[in-house]
Amino acid sequence: MNRDLRWAALALFLWGLGEGLFYHFQPLYMERLGASPESMGRILGFAGLLMTVSHLPIGWLVDRWDPRPLMWAGWAVGTLGGWVMALANQLSWFVLGLWLYATSMFVMVPMNTYLTAARGRWTVARVLTTLSALFNLGMIFGPWLGARLAARWGLPMVYRGAAGLFTLSTLAILQVRAHVREETRPRAQTAPRPRTLPKGLLAFAAFVALALFLVDLPHPLLPKFLKDYRGLDVQQIGELGSAYALGSTLIGLTIGRWPAGLGLGLTLLAQALASATILFLTTPSLYLAAYFLFGALRPARSLVIAQTRAFVPPQSQGLAYGLLETTMGLSTALAAALAGWMYPRWPTGVFWLAIVGGVGSASVWWAWWLRHRNRPSPIADPPPQTPSAPENT
């Protein structure tokens, strides 16, 4: 891991620690501020929509500009949103901060593009899953710490601690240096338009949209379901949140060394198994295993991005990454809205849909992948570029 990846790893670890403080308590805090399950679904759904709308234009910009300033802008917007949530004492102000925080998700496109360029001797799948795992490593400790802060000083203090960590994370990411991206044709031809994206990529995006929509359904209101229907308290939910992040970290580190196609199917299947555990079992200790498996959803997103390189050349990465991030963000938004609508009507329905969706999508994906994995990729993973400055190991 070179110098710039180490700074990025530190920034992601601090951000994960901050987000982990409050991530699994969001529905509980909104309920305390007066939100109903349906309004929670709408709030979280609109947050997911905000995560979505900026990805394609940012991807267009990334293909033309240095991704580093765009990445820095995303960090700054997220930090501002964190402070608005931390200082809010009414639902309306809190929602404003949450939506501002959600807007910062456009950072994923320039960040993934930057990490791809700065990866040194690593493969794309390895650098994306490893850095994602370090983010998740921060989230292992965040829920555990957040539960104890909430028990002693209340949930508002949890958000203030998170905002402080976001500030430190921003200072860390500002230390990374520029890296030259791979070029395979003259610069004049490196500005692709959406119509130039291959049909295979568009079909892959459609598959990802449906698969992630179904397996993401249990996630938005899962803490509230466990509190309302399984009798868990805030501290227990915090411990489950740590298991979620531990699963994200260990699963991410493991499957990052495997073929991306194999790992993607396994992460989808893990969502079905976790949903079945919550639905059919009532033993709280087994929920730790379920949350561990639910954590596979985060590295699944990294594997989707890594798989994208099989469809596009390096100079089109930004737009392709933007398309897939848009797809995943839209799936998250729709899943949150539907989960909120279903909660007072059929609270267990999200688990049934996730079971069917996880098993079905994993089967379809593996059937396609096994047929195509030995065919020449449209774009082979090129040899690693020499870093713009000497590596420090």
ZIVENQUI-V706618 format. One record per pair of residues at least 12 apart in sequence whose C-alpha atoms are under 10 Angstrom apart, sorted by the first residue. I is the first residue (numbers start at 1). GAP is how many residues later the second one is. If there is no record, write none. Layout:
i:gap
I:GAP
I:GAP
This chain:
i:gap
1:117
1:118
1:119
1:120
1:121
1:126
1:390
1:391
1:392
2:116
2:117
2:118
2:119
2:385
2:387
2:388
2:389
2:390
2:391
3:115
3:172
3:173
3:174
3:386
3:387
3:388
3:389
3:390
4:111
4:114
4:115
4:169
4:171
4:172
4:173
4:174
4:175
4:383
4:385
4:387
4:388
5:109
5:110
5:113
5:114
5:115
5:122
5:126
5:168
5:171
5:172
6:125
6:166
6:167
6:170
6:386
6:387
7:162
7:164
7:165
7:166
7:167
7:168
7:169
7:170
8:103
8:106
8:107
8:123
8:126
8:127
8:161
8:162
8:164
8:165
8:166
8:167
8:168
9:121
9:122
9:123
9:124
9:125
9:126
9:160
9:163
9:164
10:121
10:124
10:125
10:128
10:158
10:159
10:162
10:163
11:64
11:120
11:123
11:124
11:154
11:155
11:156
11:157
11:158
11:159
11:160
11:161
11:162
11:163
11:164
12:119
12:120
12:121
12:122
12:123
12:124
12:125
12:126
12:127
12:154
12:157
12:158
12:160
12:161
13:118
13:119
13:120
13:121
13:122
13:123
13:124
13:125
13:126
13:152
13:156
14:120
14:121
14:122
14:123
14:124
14:125
14:128
14:148
14:150
14:151
14:152
14:153
14:154
14:155
14:156
14:158
15:60
15:63
15:64
15:119
15:120
15:121
15:123
15:124
15:127
15:147
15:148
15:149
15:150
15:151
15:152
15:153
15:154
15:155
16:116
16:117
16:118
16:119
16:120
16:121
16:122
16:123
16:124
16:125
16:126
16:146
16:149
16:150
16:153
16:229
17:117
17:118
17:119
17:120
17:121
17:122
17:123
17:124
17:125
17:126
17:128
17:129
17:144
17:145
17:148
17:149
17:152
18:64
18:117
18:120
18:121
18:123
18:124
18:125
18:127
18:128
18:140
18:141
18:142
18:143
18:144
18:145
18:146
18:147
18:148
18:149
18:150
18:151
19:63
19:116
19:117
19:119
19:120
19:123
19:124
19:127
19:139
19:140
19:142
19:143
19:144
19:146
19:147
20:115
20:116
20:117
20:118
20:119
20:120
20:121
20:122
20:123
20:124
20:125
20:126
20:138
20:142
20:218
20:221
20:222
20:225
21:117
21:118
21:119
21:120
21:121
21:122
21:123
21:124
21:125
21:126
21:127
21:128
21:129
21:134
21:136
21:137
21:138
21:139
21:140
21:141
21:142
21:144
21:217
21:220
21:221
22:117
22:120
22:121
22:123
22:124
22:125
22:128
22:133
22:134
22:135
22:136
22:137
22:138
22:139
22:140
22:216
22:219
23:116
23:119
23:120
23:123
23:136
23:139
23:215
23:218
24:118
24:119
24:122
24:123
24:195
24:196
24:197
24:198
24:199
24:200
24:210
24:213
24:214
24:215
24:216
24:217
24:218
24:220
25:118
25:121
25:122
25:125
25:130
25:133
25:196
25:198
25:199
25:209
25:212
25:213
25:216
26:14
26:18
26:72
26:129
26:194
26:195
26:197
26:198
27:13
27:14
27:17
27:193
27:194
27:195
27:196
27:197
27:198
28:12
28:127
28:193
28:195
28:196
28:199
28:206
29:62
29:65
29:126
29:127
30:13
30:60
30:61
30:64
30:65
31:60
31:193
32:59
32:123
33:56
33:57
33:58
33:59
33:61
34:56
34:57
35:56
36:304
36:308
37:184
37:187
37:300
37:302
37:303
37:304
37:305
37:306
37:307
38:298
38:299
38:300
38:301
38:302
38:303
38:304
38:305
38:306
39:298
39:301
39:302
40:55
40:180
40:181
40:296
40:297
40:299
40:300
40:301
41:179
41:180
41:292
41:293
41:294
41:295
41:296
41:297
41:298
41:299
41:300
41:301
41:302
42:291
42:292
42:294
42:295
42:296
42:297
42:298
42:299
43:52
43:53
43:55
43:56
43:290
43:293
43:294
43:297
44:51
44:54
44:55
44:58
44:176
44:177
44:288
44:289
44:290
44:291
44:292
44:293
44:295
44:296
45:175
45:284
45:285
45:286
45:287
45:288
45:289
45:290
45:291
45:292
45:293
45:294
45:295
46:52
46:53
46:56
46:284
46:286
46:287
46:288
46:290
46:291
47:48
47:49
47:51
47:52
47:53
47:54
47:55
47:56
47:58
47:282
47:283
47:285
47:286
47:289
48:51
48:54
48:55
48:57
48:278
48:280
48:281
48:282
48:283
48:284
48:285
48:286
48:287
48:288
48:289
49:50
49:53
49:54
49:277
49:280
49:281
49:282
49:283
49:284
49:285
50:49
50:50
50:51
50:52
50:53
50:54
50:55
50:56
50:276
50:279
50:280
50:283
51:48
51:49
51:50
51:51
51:52
51:53
51:54
51:55
51:56
51:57
51:274
51:275
51:277
51:278
51:279
51:281
51:282
52:50
52:51
52:53
52:54
52:270
52:271
52:272
52:273
52:274
52:275
52:276
52:277
52:278
52:279
52:280
52:281
53:50
53:52
53:53
53:269
53:272
53:273
53:274
53:276
53:277
54:49
54:50
54:51
54:52
54:53
54:55
54:268
54:271
54:272
54:275
55:48
55:50
55:51
55:52
55:53
55:54
55:55
55:263
55:264
55:265
55:266
55:267
55:268
55:269
55:270
55:271
55:272
55:274
56:50
56:53
56:138
56:262
56:263
56:264
56:265
56:266
56:267
56:268
56:269
56:270
56:271
57:49
57:261
57:262
57:265
57:266
58:12
58:13
58:48
58:49
58:50
58:51
58:52
58:260
58:261
58:263
58:264
59:47
59:48
59:49
59:50
59:51
59:54
59:257
59:258
59:259
59:260
59:261
59:262
59:263
59:264
59:266
59:267
60:49
60:131
60:132
60:133
60:134
60:256
60:257
60:258
60:259
60:260
60:261
60:262
60:263
61:48
61:49
61:130
61:257
61:258
61:261
62:47
62:48
62:49
62:51
62:52
62:129
62:253
62:254
62:255
62:256
62:257
62:259
62:260
63:47
63:50
63:118
63:127
63:128
63:129
63:251
63:252
63:253
63:254
63:255
63:256
63:257
64:123
64:126
64:127
64:128
64:251
64:252
64:254
65:45
65:253
66:44
66:47
66:48
66:112
66:113
66:114
66:115
67:40
67:42
67:43
67:44
67:45
67:46
67:47
67:48
67:50
67:111
67:112
67:114
67:251
68:39
68:42
68:43
68:45
68:46
68:47
68:105
68:106
68:108
68:109
68:110
68:111
69:41
69:105
69:109
70:36
70:37
70:38
70:39
70:40
70:41
71:33
71:34
71:35
71:36
71:37
71:38
71:39
71:40
71:41
71:42
71:43
71:102
71:103
72:35
72:38
72:39
72:98
72:99
72:101
72:102
72:104
73:31
73:33
73:34
73:37
73:97
74:27
74:29
74:30
74:31
74:32
74:33
74:34
74:35
74:36
74:37
74:96
75:26
75:29
75:30
75:31
75:32
75:91
75:92
75:94
75:95
75:96
75:98
75:99
76:25
76:28
76:31
76:90
76:91
76:93
76:94
76:95
77:23
77:24
77:25
77:26
77:27
77:28
77:29
77:30
78:19
78:20
78:21
78:22
78:23
78:24
78:25
78:26
78:27
78:28
78:29
78:85
78:88
78:89
78:92
79:18
79:21
79:22
79:25
79:83
79:84
79:85
79:86
79:87
79:88
79:89
79:90
79:91
80:17
80:20
80:21
80:24
80:83
80:86
80:87
81:13
81:14
81:15
81:16
81:17
81:18
81:19
81:20
81:21
81:22
81:23
81:82
81:85
82:12
82:15
82:16
82:17
82:18
82:19
82:20
82:77
82:78
82:79
82:80
82:81
82:82
82:83
82:84
82:85
83:14
83:15
83:18
83:76
83:77
83:78
83:79
83:80
83:81
83:83
83:84
84:12
84:13
84:14
84:16
84:17
84:75
84:76
84:79
85:12
85:13
85:14
85:15
85:16
85:71
85:74
85:75
85:77
85:78
86:12
86:69
86:70
86:71
86:72
86:73
86:74
86:75
86:76
86:77
86:78
87:69
87:70
87:72
87:73
87:76
88:68
88:71
89:67
105:220
105:224
106:216
106:219
106:220
106:223
108:213
108:214
108:217
109:196
109:208
109:209
109:210
109:211
109:212
109:213
109:214
109:215
109:216
109:217
110:207
110:208
110:211
110:212
111:17
112:12
112:15
112:16
112:19
112:190
112:193
112:194
112:205
112:206
112:209
112:210
113:15
113:68
113:201
113:204
113:205
113:208
114:62
114:63
114:64
114:65
114:66
114:67
114:204
115:12
115:13
115:16
115:64
116:12
116:63
116:65
116:66
116:190
116:198
116:201
116:268
117:61
117:62
117:63
117:64
117:65
117:197
117:267
117:268
117:269
117:270
117:271
118:58
118:59
118:60
118:61
118:62
118:63
118:266
118:267
118:268
118:269
118:270
119:60
119:265
119:266
119:267
119:268
120:263
120:264
120:265
120:266
120:267
120:271
121:262
121:263
121:264
121:265
121:266
122:261
122:262
123:133
123:134
123:183
123:258
123:259
123:260
123:261
124:132
124:136
124:178
124:179
124:181
124:182
124:183
124:185
124:257
124:260
125:127
125:130
125:131
125:132
125:133
125:134
125:135
125:174
125:177
125:178
125:179
125:180
125:181
125:182
125:184
126:126
126:127
126:128
126:129
126:130
126:131
126:132
126:133
126:134
126:176
126:177
126:180
127:126
127:129
127:130
127:175
127:179
128:124
128:125
128:128
128:171
128:173
128:174
128:175
128:177
128:178
129:119
129:120
129:122
129:123
129:124
129:125
129:126
129:127
129:128
129:169
129:170
129:171
129:172
129:173
129:174
129:176
129:177
130:119
130:120
130:122
130:123
130:124
130:125
130:126
130:127
130:169
130:172
131:118
131:121
131:122
131:168
131:171
132:116
132:117
132:120
132:121
132:124
132:166
132:167
132:169
132:170
133:112
133:113
133:114
133:115
133:116
133:117
133:118
133:119
133:120
133:121
133:123
133:165
133:166
133:169
134:111
134:114
134:115
134:116
134:118
134:119
135:110
135:113
135:114
136:106
136:108
136:109
136:110
136:111
136:112
136:113
136:114
136:116
136:159
136:162
136:163
137:105
137:108
137:109
137:110
137:111
137:112
137:113
138:104
138:107
138:108
138:111
139:102
139:103
139:104
139:105
139:106
139:107
139:109
139:110
140:98
140:99
140:100
140:101
140:102
140:103
140:104
140:105
140:106
140:107
140:108
140:109
141:97
141:98
141:100
141:101
141:102
141:104
141:105
142:16
142:20
142:96
142:97
142:99
142:100
142:103
143:15
143:91
143:92
143:93
143:94
143:95
143:96
143:97
143:98
143:99
143:100
143:101
143:102
144:91
144:92
144:93
144:94
144:95
144:96
144:97
144:98
144:99
145:13
145:90
145:93
145:94
145:97
146:12
146:13
146:15
146:16
146:88
146:89
146:92
146:93
146:95
147:86
147:87
147:88
147:89
147:90
147:91
147:92
147:94
148:86
148:87
148:90
149:12
150:84
150:85
150:88
151:83
151:84
177:210
177:211
177:212
178:209
178:210
178:211
179:206
179:207
179:208
179:209
179:210
180:205
180:206
180:207
180:208
181:133
181:134
181:204
181:206
182:131
182:132
182:133
182:200
182:201
182:202
182:203
183:130
183:131
183:132
184:129
184:130
184:131
184:198
185:128
185:129
185:130
186:129
187:128
189:126
190:123
190:124
190:125
190:126
191:124
191:125
191:128
192:123
192:124
192:125
192:126
192:127
192:128
193:123
193:126
194:122
194:125
194:126
194:129
196:116
196:120
197:114
197:115
197:119
197:122
197:123
197:126
198:113
198:114
198:122
199:112
200:108
200:110
200:111
200:112
201:106
201:107
201:108
201:109
201:110
201:111
201:119
201:122
201:123
202:109
202:118
202:121
202:122
204:100
204:103
204:104
204:107
204:120
204:161
205:99
205:103
205:115
205:118
205:119
205:120
205:121
205:122
205:123
206:118
206:121
206:122
207:120
207:154
207:157
207:158
208:93
208:96
208:116
208:119
208:120
208:123
208:153
208:157
209:115
209:116
209:117
209:118
209:119
209:120
209:121
209:122
209:123
210:117
210:118
210:121
210:147
210:151
211:57
211:117
211:120
211:143
211:146
211:147
211:148
211:149
211:150
211:151
211:153
211:154
212:56
212:59
212:85
212:88
212:89
212:115
212:116
212:117
212:118
212:119
212:120
212:123
212:142
212:145
212:146
212:149
213:114
213:115
213:116
213:117
213:118
213:119
213:120
213:121
213:122
213:123
213:125
213:140
213:141
213:144
214:54
214:57
214:58
214:117
214:118
214:120
214:121
214:136
214:137
214:138
214:139
214:140
214:141
214:142
214:143
214:144
214:147
215:52
215:53
215:54
215:55
215:56
215:57
215:59
215:60
215:79
215:82
215:116
215:117
215:120
215:135
215:136
215:137
215:138
215:139
215:140
215:141
215:142
215:143
215:144
215:146
216:52
216:55
216:78
216:81
216:112
216:115
216:116
216:117
216:118
216:119
216:120
216:123
216:134
216:135
216:137
216:138
216:141
216:142
217:58
217:114
217:115
217:116
217:117
217:118
217:119
217:120
217:121
217:122
217:123
217:125
217:132
217:133
217:134
217:135
217:136
217:137
217:140
218:53
218:56
218:57
218:60
218:76
218:117
218:118
218:121
218:129
218:130
218:131
218:132
218:133
218:134
218:135
218:136
219:52
219:56
219:72
219:75
219:78
219:113
219:116
219:117
219:120
219:131
219:132
219:135
220:112
220:113
220:115
220:116
220:117
220:118
220:119
220:120
221:115
221:118
221:119
221:122
221:126
221:129
222:15
222:56
222:117
222:125
222:128
222:129
223:13
223:14
223:15
223:17
223:18
224:13
224:119
225:53
225:118
225:122
225:123
226:52
226:58
226:61
229:53
229:118
229:119
230:48
230:51
230:52
230:53
230:54
231:51
231:53
232:52
236:48
236:49
236:52
237:50
237:51
239:49
239:52
240:44
240:45
240:47
240:48
240:49
240:50
240:51
240:52
241:47
241:50
241:51
241:53
241:54
242:46
242:49
242:50
242:53
243:44
243:45
243:46
243:47
243:48
243:49
243:50
243:51
243:52
244:44
244:45
244:46
244:47
244:48
244:49
244:50
244:51
244:52
244:53
244:54
245:46
245:47
245:48
245:49
245:50
245:51
245:53
246:45
246:46
246:47
246:49
246:50
247:41
247:42
247:43
247:44
247:45
247:46
247:47
247:48
247:49
247:50
247:51
247:52
248:19
248:43
248:44
248:45
248:46
248:47
248:48
248:49
248:50
248:51
248:52
249:43
249:46
249:47
249:49
249:50
250:42
250:45
250:46
250:49
251:12
251:15
251:16
251:41
251:42
251:44
251:45
251:46
251:47
251:48
251:49
252:15
252:43
252:44
252:45
252:46
252:47
252:48
252:50
252:51
253:46
254:45
255:12
255:41
255:44
255:45
255:48
256:43
256:46
256:47
256:50
259:44
259:47
259:48
259:114
260:40
260:42
260:43
260:44
260:45
260:46
260:47
260:48
260:109
261:42
261:43
261:45
261:46
261:104
261:105
261:107
261:108
261:109
261:112
262:41
262:100
262:103
262:104
262:107
262:108
262:111
263:33
263:36
263:37
263:40
263:41
263:103
264:32
264:33
264:35
264:36
264:37
264:38
264:39
264:40
264:43
264:98
264:101
264:102
265:35
265:38
265:93
265:94
265:96
265:97
265:98
265:99
265:100
265:101
265:102
265:104
266:30
266:34
266:92
266:93
266:96
266:97
266:100
267:26
267:27
267:28
267:29
267:30
267:31
267:32
267:33
267:34
267:36
267:91
267:95
268:25
268:26
268:28
268:29
268:32
268:86
268:87
268:89
268:90
268:91
268:92
268:93
268:94
268:95
268:97
269:24
269:27
269:85
269:86
269:87
269:88
269:89
269:90
269:91
269:92
269:93
269:94
270:20
270:22
270:23
270:24
270:25
270:26
270:27
270:85
270:88
270:89
270:92
271:19
271:20
271:21
271:22
271:23
271:24
271:25
271:26
271:80
271:83
271:84
271:86
271:87
271:88
272:18
272:21
272:22
272:79
272:80
272:81
272:82
272:83
272:84
272:85
272:86
272:87
272:88
272:90
273:16
273:17
273:20
273:21
273:78
273:81
273:82
273:85
273:86
274:12
274:13
274:14
274:15
274:16
274:17
274:18
274:19
274:20
274:21
274:22
274:77
274:80
274:81
274:84
275:12
275:15
275:16
275:18
275:19
275:73
275:75
275:76
275:77
275:78
275:79
275:80
275:81
275:83
276:14
276:75
276:76
276:78
276:79
277:12
277:13
277:14
277:16
277:74
278:12
278:13
278:70
278:73
279:69
279:70
279:71
279:72
279:73
279:76
280:71
301:23
301:24
301:27
302:23
304:17
304:20
304:21
304:24
305:12
305:15
305:16
305:17
305:18
305:19
305:20
306:15
308:12
308:13
308:15
308:16
309:12
309:68
309:69
309:70
309:71
309:72
310:66
310:67
310:68
310:69
310:70
310:71
311:66
311:67
311:68
311:69
312:65
312:66
312:67
312:68
313:65
313:66
313:67
313:68
314:65
314:66
314:67
314:68
335:15
338:12
